[in-house]
Amino acid sequence: MLLLSTALAATWTVGTSASANFGSIPAAVASAASGDIILVEPGTWIGAIDFAGKSLELRARDGASVTTIDGTGAGHALYLYT
């Protein structure tokens, strides 16, 4: 008998709407587990984002043309580790 275990990825939303789970991308990253998806509402999101070694998908809900991550002079907007 073969048993397979698959964990389902959670999808977290970031935005200012009432349905958003978080108001900032760093807050969503802090709560997310590897494999999760972070879906960002349109707008300009200020600050650097550190994925802290987690394997996450960061997606712009309505596309890159209406969603910007502004690192505000932090050197890098995203910090990714392998």
Secondary structure, 3 states (H helix, E strand, C coil): CCCCCCCCCCEEEECCCCCCCECCHHHHHHHCCCCCEEEECCEEEECCEECCCCCCEEEECCCHHHEEEECCCCCCCEECCC
